[in-house]
Structure formats: structure tokens, C-alpha cells
Amino acid sequence: MFDREQLAYLNLIEKINCAYCAYTNGFIAYAQEIVARTEQYWCPIKHARRILGSHVRYANFIDFGDAEAYRRELGELRKVLGRKAE
């Protein structure tokens, strides 16, 4: 979101820094979504150990070591990626 440059109390350098942050955060969020979707398609399995900072799709992944659920749910997890957000 590019909106902080509208703040009158910021000087030029601060506005440039805000633009950089907005661009960088947007790019990283975009890249994270691509990686999350790729992981959901190819390997939607939770890790054996708890991880910090997982993406929002991770909660729907299949539990580590649950082979039956993997075979049963993999197709549906892939189909979800093709649906438009409601």
C-alpha cells in the first residue's frame, strides 16, 4: 500500500523510505503467496516439528506421517488452488 507519502510531516527522504518499504513488503508478500501455493500443490504436509512463521495455507496441510490422509486429501488441496477467492 503506497499511502504514507501523502503525510505532510514526512520529509523527502522519509517519503522515499516509506515507498521503498511499501514496495518491498508488497513484493515479499507476493513472493510468499507464490511459495505457499507451490507448497500446497506439491507438498502440503506439515513438518514433523513445530515451525514459526508459517503461511496461512499451512493450517490446512496434512499431518506429518499420515499417508492415508495425504492420498485422500491431496487432490482437494490442489483443486482449491484453482478456485477463485469468494
C-alpha positions in Angstrom: 0.0 0.0 0.0 1.5 3.3 -1.1 -0.1 5.9 1.1 2.4 7.2 3.5 3.9 9.6 1.0 0.8 11.7 1.5 1.7 12.5 5.0 2.8 16.2 5.1 5.0 15.8 8.1 7.5 13.5 6.3 10.5 14.9 4.5 11.6 13.7 1.1 14.0 11.1 2.4 11.4 9.7 4.8 8.8 9.5 1.9 11.3 7.7 -0.2 12.0 5.2 2.6 8.2 4.7 3.0 7.9 4.0 -0.7 10.7 1.5 -0.5 9.1 -0.3 2.5 5.7 -0.4 0.8 7.2 -1.8 -2.4 9.5 -4.3 -0.6 6.7 -5.6 1.8 4.3 -5.9 -1.2 6.9 -7.9 -3.2 7.7 -10.2 -0.3 4.0 -10.8 0.4 3.6 -11.6 -3.3 6.6 -14.0 -3.3 5.4 -15.7 -0.1 2.0 -16.3 -1.7 3.6 -17.9 -4.7 5.7 -20.1 -2.5 2.7 -21.0 -0.3 0.7 -22.0 -3.3 3.6 -24.0 -4.8 4.0 -25.9 -1.5 0.2 -26.5 -1.3 0.3 -28.1 -4.7 3.4 -30.2 -4.4 4.0 -30.9 -0.8 1.1 -30.0 1.5 2.5 -31.9 4.5 3.1 -30.3 7.9 6.6 -30.6 9.3 7.4 -33.1 12.0 8.4 -30.3 14.4 6.5 -27.1 15.1 7.6 -24.2 12.9 7.5 -20.5 13.5 6.0 -18.0 11.0 4.1 -20.4 8.7 1.9 -19.0 6.0 -1.9 -19.1 6.3 -2.3 -22.1 4.0 -0.2 -24.2 6.3 -3.0 -24.8 8.7 -4.9 -26.9 6.1 -1.9 -29.1 5.3 -1.9 -32.8 6.1 -0.3 -34.0 9.3 3.2 -35.4 9.1 3.2 -39.2 8.7 -0.5 -39.5 7.8 -0.1 -41.4 4.4 -3.9 -42.2 4.2 -4.9 -38.5 4.6 -2.2 -37.5 2.1 -3.6 -39.7 -0.6 -7.2 -38.8 0.3 -6.8 -35.0 0.6 -4.1 -34.2 -1.9 -6.5 -33.8 -4.9 -8.8 -31.5 -3.0 -5.9 -29.3 -1.8 -4.8 -28.9 -5.4 -8.4 -28.2 -6.6 -8.7 -25.4 -4.0 -5.9 -23.5 -5.7 -7.9 -23.3 -9.0 -10.9 -21.7 -7.4 -11.4 -18.0 -7.3 -11.5 -16.4 -3.8 -15.0 -15.8 -2.6 
